Amino acid sequence: MRQKKLWFATSGILAVLAMALMVPVGTAAAKKYKVLYKFTGGMDGASPFGPVIWDESGNLYGTTWSGGSGNGCGTSGCGTVFKLTPSSDGTWTESVLYSFCSLTNCADGSNPLAGLIFDRAGNLYGTTEMGSPNDGCGGWGCGAVFKLTPGAHGSWAESVLYSFSGPADRGQLPWAGLVMDAAGSLYGTTVGGGTGTQCNYYNGCGTVFKLTQGSDGSWTQSVLYSFTGVPDGAGPFAPLIWDTSGNLYGTTFFGGANYSGAVFKLTPHSDETWTESVLYNFASDGEAGPMAPLVLDSSGNLYGTSYGEGASGNGTVFKLTPGSNGRWTESVLHSFGPRAPGHPEAGLIFDTNGSLWGTAYYGGAAKGGAVFKLTPKSGESWSYSTPHVFHGKPATNPHASVIFDKAGNLYGTTAYCGSGTKCQGVVFEITP
């Protein structure tokens, strides 16, 4: 088993793509849970670590980290992009749009961890953790940004927009998904690489990058920022988010003033340079290790999760409030208890009632994690509930955020199933 896969599986650390969708949802606790699809670990894929997204016709799309028909990743496959199509009888049909790794040094990428995004033409974009022909990352490739273009009769063609080369200036290991600007340029993060020298494990402290398409259709990569570890952060596992002024916000799992992670902002300038500023440094005796994206409310407050620490060391949900002096004030909305589901790896989403929804990766009676909800009360307090707790058989330990449909139903993935099941991850639905 590969070193990175072993480290990933044993620590449960991941970056994931989150979508802040504002859709109607009721206030009652969720009561119905349904598995839409069980992955077998074969040609259909295995281990969906990232979230799913919708198209305009109500189909779901996502990625699996392994499985599929591609070679070059041992017997487990190199991952897939999949589609789930609903039927009138309530069942869903899975189809694989693409299986990664063509065995030419995995030039098409391998092992996608994150979710996908659409452009206006219906093309899909994503990242792969490893693969690409640039072998500067321990023999497994440094990762890639890819595009899937729909063709006739349901076919999809994959193209690699950029292959990461590892250390020095270009980054490596894009664990997170992408965001797109109005011009169609793509933005993302890499866990390692860059010019920082304090983070030996990843040959650099990570980067924020941009991909710009030229008139000839080719894509050019530029590094907007290379993290140095201290004091600006290291290891950005999560995707970025925009504000209405064109600033980018994100989190780092490591680094910062206390080396417990940070929340950062990137501000663009007219000469196409960007300035990084740290909005908040997590303290080692408080919450630490944010590995999920942030979400903005209409007042400009930021919300997120931390994987560790808090009152019981099981993570927190936090809020950052901007002040008139440019400083941000942090408050903890919820600290996960010692025997309750906790260690959130995914980001949050709002419903139209102002409640926050998310997933807790680990803990609870079966140690399988949960879908949780935070409802605002009078003042600054929030009420915590768990609409669904995972017990395994057939789903356990959600890494990714959930999304809503127009009726307020929740959808998400788990990368694992309970022991003794012939299942390697699921896509689920929760109906309020």
C-alpha positions as CSV (number, residue, x, y, z in Angstrom):
1,M,0.0,0.0,0.0
2,R,1.3,3.4,-0.9
3,Q,2.7,5.6,1.9
4,K,0.2,8.4,1.2
5,K,-2.7,6.1,1.1
6,L,-1.8,4.5,4.4
7,W,-1.3,7.8,6.1
8,F,-4.5,9.1,4.7
9,A,-6.5,6.1,5.8
10,T,-5.1,5.8,9.3
11,S,-5.4,9.5,10.1
12,G,-8.7,10.2,8.4
13,I,-7.4,13.4,7.0
14,L,-8.6,14.8,3.8
15,A,-9.6,17.9,2.0
16,V,-12.9,18.1,0.4
17,L,-15.0,20.4,-1.8
18,A,-18.0,22.1,-0.2
19,M,-20.9,24.0,-1.8
20,A,-22.8,26.8,0.0
21,L,-26.3,26.2,-1.4
22,M,-29.2,28.3,-0.1
23,V,-32.4,26.2,-0.6
24,P,-35.6,25.7,1.3
25,V,-35.5,23.2,4.2
26,G,-37.8,22.5,7.1
27,T,-37.0,22.9,10.7
28,A,-37.9,19.4,11.7
29,A,-35.2,16.8,12.4
30,A,-34.5,14.5,9.5
31,K,-36.3,11.2,9.8
32,K,-35.6,9.1,6.7
33,Y,-32.3,7.8,5.5
34,K,-31.8,6.0,2.2
35,V,-28.7,4.6,0.4
36,L,-29.0,5.6,-3.3
37,Y,-25.9,3.6,-4.4
38,K,-23.4,1.2,-2.9
39,F,-20.0,1.1,-4.6
40,T,-18.6,-2.4,-5.0
41,G,-14.9,-1.6,-5.4
42,G,-14.9,-3.0,-8.9
43,M,-15.4,-1.2,-12.2
44,D,-18.0,1.1,-10.6
45,G,-15.4,2.7,-8.3
46,A,-14.6,2.7,-4.6
47,S,-14.2,5.2,-1.8
48,P,-16.0,8.4,-2.7
49,F,-14.2,10.9,-0.5
50,G,-15.6,14.0,-2.2
51,P,-19.1,15.5,-2.3
52,V,-21.6,15.1,-5.1
53,I,-23.0,17.9,-7.3
54,W,-26.2,18.4,-9.3
55,D,-26.8,19.1,-13.0
56,E,-29.9,20.9,-14.2
57,S,-31.7,17.6,-14.9
58,G,-31.4,16.3,-11.3
59,N,-28.5,13.9,-11.9
60,L,-25.7,13.6,-9.3
61,Y,-22.0,13.6,-10.2
62,G,-18.9,12.7,-8.1
63,T,-15.6,11.0,-7.9
64,T,-14.2,7.8,-6.3
65,W,-10.6,7.6,-5.1
66,S,-10.1,4.1,-6.3
67,G,-11.8,1.4,-8.4
68,G,-12.6,1.6,-12.0
69,S,-11.1,0.0,-15.0
70,G,-7.8,1.9,-15.1
71,N,-4.5,0.2,-14.5
72,G,-1.3,1.4,-12.9
73,C,-2.6,1.6,-9.2
74,G,-2.2,-2.0,-8.2
75,T,-5.3,-4.1,-8.0
76,S,-7.6,-1.4,-6.6
77,G,-7.9,0.8,-9.6
78,C,-7.1,4.5,-10.0
79,G,-10.5,6.1,-9.4
80,T,-13.5,7.2,-11.4
81,V,-15.8,10.1,-12.2
82,F,-19.4,8.8,-11.9
83,K,-23.0,9.8,-12.5
84,L,-26.1,8.8,-10.7
85,T,-29.4,9.0,-12.7
86,P,-32.7,8.9,-10.9
87,S,-35.6,6.7,-12.1
88,S,-39.4,7.3,-11.7
89,D,-39.6,4.4,-9.2
90,G,-37.1,6.1,-6.9
91,T,-34.1,4.0,-7.8
92,W,-30.8,5.4,-9.1
93,T,-28.5,4.0,-11.8
94,E,-24.7,4.5,-11.6
95,S,-22.6,5.0,-14.7
96,V,-18.9,5.6,-14.9
97,L,-18.0,8.6,-17.1
98,Y,-14.2,8.1,-16.8
99,S,-11.7,5.7,-15.2
100,F,-8.3,7.2,-14.5
101,C,-4.8,6.0,-15.5
102,S,-4.0,4.9,-19.0
103,L,-0.7,3.4,-17.8
104,T,1.4,6.0,-19.7
105,N,2.9,7.1,-16.4
106,C,-0.7,7.8,-15.4
107,A,-0.6,10.9,-17.7
108,D,-4.4,11.4,-17.1
109,G,-4.0,11.6,-13.3
110,S,-5.0,9.1,-10.7
111,N,-7.0,9.0,-7.4
112,P,-9.3,12.0,-7.3
113,L,-10.1,13.0,-3.7
114,A,-12.3,16.1,-4.3
115,G,-15.6,16.9,-5.9
116,L,-16.3,18.4,-9.3
117,I,-17.6,21.7,-10.7
118,F,-19.5,22.4,-13.9
119,D,-18.9,25.3,-16.4
120,R,-21.8,26.9,-18.3
121,A,-21.3,24.6,-21.3
122,G,-21.7,21.4,-19.2
123,N,-18.1,20.4,-18.9
124,L,-16.8,19.0,-15.6
125,Y,-13.6,20.0,-13.9
126,G,-11.7,18.4,-11.1
127,T,-8.3,17.4,-9.6
128,T,-6.5,14.2,-8.9
129,E,-4.3,13.7,-5.9
130,M,-1.6,11.8,-7.8
131,G,-0.7,10.7,-11.3
132,S,0.6,12.8,-14.2
133,P,3.9,12.1,-16.0
134,N,6.0,14.5,-13.8
135,D,7.6,12.0,-11.4
136,G,8.8,14.4,-8.6
137,C,6.6,13.0,-5.9
138,G,7.9,9.6,-4.8
139,G,7.0,7.7,-8.0
140,W,3.3,8.2,-7.9
141,G,3.0,11.5,-9.7
142,C,2.2,14.9,-8.3
143,G,-1.4,15.3,-9.3
144,A,-3.3,16.9,-12.1
145,V,-6.2,19.2,-13.1
146,F,-8.6,17.6,-15.6
147,K,-11.6,18.4,-17.7
148,L,-14.4,16.0,-18.9
149,T,-16.2,17.1,-22.1
150,P,-19.6,15.4,-22.9
151,G,-19.9,13.9,-26.3
152,A,-22.4,11.9,-28.3
153,H,-24.4,9.0,-26.8
154,G,-23.4,9.7,-23.3
155,S,-19.6,9.5,-23.9
156,W,-17.1,11.8,-22.1
157,A,-13.6,12.8,-23.2
158,E,-11.0,13.5,-20.5
159,S,-8.2,16.1,-21.0
160,V,-5.5,17.1,-18.6
161,L,-5.3,20.9,-18.2
162,Y,-2.2,20.9,-16.0
163,S,0.2,18.3,-14.5
164,F,1.9,19.3,-11.3
165,S,5.7,18.9,-11.1
166,G,6.3,18.8,-7.3
167,P,8.8,20.9,-5.4
168,A,10.1,24.4,-6.3
169,D,7.5,26.7,-7.6
170,R,4.6,24.7,-9.0
171,G,3.0,22.7,-6.2
172,Q,2.1,19.1,-5.7
173,L,-0.9,17.0,-4.4
174,P,-4.1,18.9,-5.2
175,W,-6.4,17.4,-2.6
176,A,-9.1,20.0,-2.9
177,G,-11.6,20.8,-5.7
178,L,-11.6,23.9,-7.9
179,V,-13.5,27.2,-8.1
180,M,-14.0,29.2,-11.3
181,D,-14.2,33.0,-11.9
182,A,-16.5,34.8,-14.4
183,A,-13.8,34.6,-17.1
184,G,-13.6,30.8,-16.8
185,S,-10.2,30.7,-15.0
186,L,-9.8,28.0,-12.4
187,Y,-8.4,28.4,-8.9
188,G,-7.3,25.7,-6.4
189,T,-4.8,24.7,-3.7
190,T,-2.0,22.1,-3.4
191,V,-1.2,20.5,-0.1
192,G,2.6,20.5,-0.9
193,G,5.1,22.1,-3.2
194,G,5.8,25.7,-3.6
195,T,8.8,27.7,-2.4
196,G,8.2,27.2,1.3
197,T,11.0,25.3,3.1
198,Q,9.6,24.6,6.5
199,C,7.4,21.7,5.5
200,N,9.6,18.7,4.6
201,Y,6.9,16.1,4.4
202,Y,5.3,17.6,1.3
203,N,8.4,19.1,-0.2
204,G,7.0,22.5,0.5
205,C,4.2,24.1,2.4
206,G,1.6,24.3,-0.3
207,T,0.3,26.8,-2.8
208,V,-2.7,28.6,-4.2
209,F,-2.7,28.4,-8.0
210,K,-4.6,29.7,-11.0
211,L,-5.2,28.1,-14.4
212,T,-5.9,30.5,-17.3
213,Q,-7.0,29.4,-20.8
214,G,-5.4,31.0,-23.8
215,S,-7.0,31.8,-27.2
216,D,-5.5,28.5,-28.6
217,G,-7.2,26.5,-25.9
218,S,-4.1,25.7,-23.9
219,W,-4.0,26.4,-20.1
220,T,-1.3,28.3,-18.2
221,Q,-0.6,27.7,-14.5
222,S,0.5,30.5,-12.2
223,V,1.1,30.3,-8.5
224,L,-0.7,33.1,-6.7
225,Y,0.8,32.3,-3.3
226,S,3.3,29.9,-1.8
227,F,2.9,29.2,1.9
228,T,5.9,29.3,4.2
229,G,4.6,27.5,7.3
230,V,5.1,30.2,9.9
231,P,3.4,32.6,10.2
232,D,1.2,32.3,7.2
233,G,0.1,28.6,7.3
234,A,0.8,25.3,5.5
235,G,-1.1,22.5,4.0
236,P,-4.2,24.0,2.5
237,F,-6.3,20.8,2.2
238,A,-9.6,22.6,1.4
239,P,-10.9,24.4,-1.7
240,L,-11.2,28.2,-1.8
241,I,-14.3,30.4,-1.7
242,W,-15.0,33.9,-3.2
243,D,-16.5,37.0,-1.7
244,T,-18.4,39.6,-3.8
245,S,-15.2,41.7,-4.1
246,G,-13.2,39.0,-5.8
247,N,-11.1,38.1,-2.7
248,L,-10.3,34.4,-2.0
249,Y,-10.6,32.8,1.4
250,G,-9.3,29.4,2.7
251,T,-7.8,27.4,5.5
252,T,-4.5,25.6,6.2
253,F,-4.4,22.5,8.3
254,F,-0.9,23.2,9.6
255,G,1.3,26.3,10.1
256,G,0.3,29.7,11.3
257,A,1.7,31.4,14.3
258,N,1.0,28.4,16.6
259,Y,1.4,25.7,13.9
260,S,-2.2,24.6,14.5
261,G,-3.6,26.0,11.2
262,A,-4.9,29.3,10.0
263,V,-7.7,31.1,8.1
264,F,-6.3,33.2,5.3
265,K,-7.4,35.7,2.7
266,L,-5.9,36.5,-0.7
267,T,-6.5,40.0,-2.1
268,P,-6.0,40.7,-5.8
269,H,-4.3,43.8,-7.2
270,S,-4.4,45.5,-10.6
271,D,-1.0,44.1,-11.5
272,E,-2.3,40.6,-11.1
273,T,-0.4,40.0,-7.9
274,W,-2.1,38.8,-4.7
275,T,-1.5,39.6,-1.1
276,E,-2.0,36.9,1.6
277,S,-3.2,37.9,5.1
278,V,-3.9,35.7,8.0
279,L,-7.3,36.4,9.5
280,Y,-7.0,33.9,12.4
281,N,-4.4,31.6,13.9
282,F,-5.7,28.5,15.7
283,A,-4.2,27.9,19.1
284,S,-2.8,24.5,20.1
285,D,-4.8,24.7,23.4
286,G,-8.0,25.6,21.5
287,E,-9.4,24.3,18.2
288,A,-6.9,23.2,15.7
289,G,-6.5,21.7,12.3
290,P,-9.1,23.3,9.9
291,M,-9.2,21.1,6.8
292,A,-12.5,22.2,5.4
293,P,-13.6,25.1,3.3
294,L,-15.3,28.2,4.7
295,V,-18.7,29.6,4.0
296,L,-19.8,33.3,4.1
297,D,-23.1,34.7,5.3
298,S,-24.7,37.8,3.9
299,S,-23.1,40.0,6.7
300,G,-19.6,38.9,5.7
301,N,-19.0,36.5,8.6
302,L,-17.0,33.3,7.9
303,Y,-18.0,29.9,9.3
304,G,-16.0,26.7,9.3
305,T,-14.9,23.5,11.2
306,S,-11.8,22.4,12.9
307,Y,-10.8,18.7,12.9
308,G,-9.2,18.6,16.3
309,E,-9.1,20.3,19.7
310,G,-12.0,22.1,21.2
311,A,-13.2,21.3,24.7
312,S,-12.8,17.6,24.2
313,G,-10.2,17.5,21.4
314,N,-12.9,16.3,18.9
315,G,-13.2,19.5,16.9
316,T,-15.4,22.6,16.6
317,V,-17.7,24.7,14.5
318,F,-16.4,28.2,14.5
319,K,-17.4,31.7,13.3
320,L,-15.1,34.6,12.4
321,T,-16.6,38.1,12.6
322,P,-14.9,41.0,10.8
323,G,-14.3,44.2,12.8
324,S,-14.0,47.8,11.8
325,N,-10.3,47.8,12.5
326,G,-9.7,45.0,10.0
327,R,-9.3,42.4,12.7
328,W,-11.5,39.2,12.9
329,T,-13.0,37.9,16.1
330,E,-13.4,34.1,16.5
331,S,-16.2,32.4,18.5
332,V,-16.9,28.7,18.9
333,L,-20.5,27.8,18.0
334,H,-20.1,24.2,19.0
335,S,-17.5,22.0,20.5
336,F,-17.9,18.3,19.8
337,G,-18.2,16.1,22.9
338,P,-15.9,13.3,24.0
339,R,-18.4,10.5,23.2
340,A,-20.4,12.2,20.4
341,P,-19.7,12.2,16.7
342,G,-16.9,14.7,16.0
343,H,-13.7,15.4,14.0
344,P,-15.4,17.2,11.2
345,E,-13.5,17.1,7.9
346,A,-16.0,18.8,5.7
347,G,-17.4,22.3,5.3
348,L,-20.8,23.7,6.2
349,I,-23.8,24.8,4.3
350,F,-26.7,27.1,5.2
351,D,-30.4,26.5,4.7
352,T,-32.7,29.4,4.2
353,N,-33.6,29.4,7.9
354,G,-30.0,30.2,8.7
355,S,-29.2,26.8,10.1
356,L,-25.8,25.2,9.4
357,W,-25.5,21.6,8.3
358,G,-22.3,19.5,8.2
359,T,-20.8,16.1,8.7
360,A,-18.8,14.7,11.6
361,Y,-16.3,12.1,10.5
362,Y,-15.8,10.0,13.6
363,G,-17.4,9.1,16.9
364,G,-20.8,8.2,18.4
365,A,-21.9,4.9,19.6
366,A,-20.7,3.1,16.5
367,K,-17.8,5.5,15.9
368,G,-19.3,6.1,12.4
369,G,-19.8,9.8,12.5
370,A,-23.0,11.8,11.7
371,V,-24.8,14.5,9.8
372,F,-25.3,17.4,12.2
373,K,-27.3,20.6,12.3
374,L,-26.7,23.9,14.2
375,T,-29.8,26.1,14.6
376,P,-29.4,29.7,15.6
377,K,-31.2,30.7,18.8
378,S,-31.6,34.1,20.5
379,G,-28.4,36.0,21.1
380,E,-25.3,34.2,19.9
381,S,-26.2,30.7,21.0
382,W,-26.8,27.7,18.7
383,S,-28.7,24.5,19.2
384,Y,-26.9,21.3,18.1
385,S,-28.7,18.1,16.8
386,T,-27.7,15.0,14.8
387,P,-30.4,14.3,12.2
388,H,-28.5,11.1,11.3
389,V,-25.9,9.0,13.0
390,F,-24.0,6.5,10.9
391,H,-23.8,3.0,12.3
392,G,-22.2,1.2,9.4
393,K,-23.8,-1.5,7.3
394,P,-23.8,-0.1,4.8
395,A,-22.3,3.4,5.5
396,T,-19.9,4.9,7.9
397,N,-17.5,7.9,8.4
398,P,-18.5,10.7,6.0
399,H,-15.6,12.8,4.8
400,A,-17.5,15.2,2.6
401,S,-20.1,17.9,3.0
402,V,-23.7,17.4,2.2
403,I,-25.8,19.3,-0.5
404,F,-29.5,20.0,-0.7
405,D,-32.0,19.5,-3.5
406,K,-34.8,22.0,-4.2
407,A,-37.2,20.1,-1.8
408,G,-34.7,20.4,1.1
409,N,-33.5,16.8,1.0
410,L,-29.8,16.2,1.8
411,Y,-27.3,14.2,-0.2
412,G,-23.8,13.1,0.5
413,T,-21.2,10.3,0.4
414,T,-19.3,8.1,2.8
415,A,-16.0,6.5,1.7
416,Y,-16.5,3.4,3.8
417,C,-19.0,0.8,4.8
418,G,-19.5,-1.3,7.9
419,S,-17.3,-4.3,8.4
420,G,-18.5,-7.5,6.8
421,T,-20.3,-5.7,4.0
422,K,-19.6,-6.0,0.3
423,C,-19.5,-2.3,-0.1
424,Q,-16.9,0.4,-0.5
425,G,-18.7,3.6,0.0
426,V,-22.2,5.0,-0.7
427,V,-24.1,7.9,-1.9
428,F,-27.0,8.6,0.6
429,E,-30.1,10.7,0.9
430,I,-31.7,12.1,4.1
431,T,-35.3,13.3,3.8
432,P,-36.6,15.7,6.5
